[in-house]
Amino acid sequence: MRPDLKRILYMEDEKDIQSIARIALENAGGFTLKVCSSVQEAIESAAAFEPSLILLDVMMPGMDGFITYGELRKIPL
């Protein structure tokens, strides 16, 4: 693992996919993972969590991953 890549913010609304990602990224990969179930949660959590990497589900209710990406880019991380 790269020393600068430790914290991942992951936005996914499907609980089963969240579980699989958690197993792969935390348990197998050794990353610190912040799972967000909604766009609002991801936006509210991003600054405090200070992620090294953000993974976004493209098809989310309310706001898709592309629009969410634009909103997250406005936050100084």
N, C-alpha and C positions, 0 to 999 in steps of 0.2 A: 504494500500500500504506500502511496506517496505520502510523505509526512504532512503536506499541506491539504490533503483531501481526507478529512475525518468526519465532517458533519454533513449529513444529507437531509434536506427538506423534501419530503415526498408527498405529493398531493394525489389522492386516489379516493374515490367514493365507494368502491366495492370492497367490502370487508374481507372477502376471501383473497382477493388480490393483495390487499394490505398485508395479510398474514404471510403470504408467500414472499412478498418483498422483505418483510421484517426478518424472516428466517434467512433469506439469502444475504441481505445487507448487514444485519447486526450479527447474527450467529456465525455465518460462514465468512462474511467479509470483514467483520470487526469494526464496522462503521457505527457512529452514533446517528440514530435515525429519529427524525421528528415526522410522524405521520399526520397529515391533515386530511380530514374527510370532506372539507368544503373549500371553496375559493376564499371565502371570508376568513376562515381559520388560517389558511396559508399566508394571506396578506398580513393578518394581525400577528402571526408568529415569526415571520421572516427576520425582522430586525433584531429581536431579542435572541433568537436562536443562532444567528450569524452563520448560515450554512456555507460550506465550501462548494456545494453542488446542489442544484434544485432539479428535481424530476417531477414533471407535470403530466397528469392525465389530460389528454387533448379533449376528450368528450366528457365534460362535467355539466351538471345542471346549473343553469343561471348564467355562467360565464365559461367559455371554453378555455383550454390551456393557452392558446395563442393570445387572447385578451389578458388572461391572468399574467402571462409573461410580461406583457407591456406594463401592467400595473406594478409588478414586482421590480421592474427596472427603475421605477421612480423612487424606490426605497434605497437609501444609502446603506449598503451592506459592507 
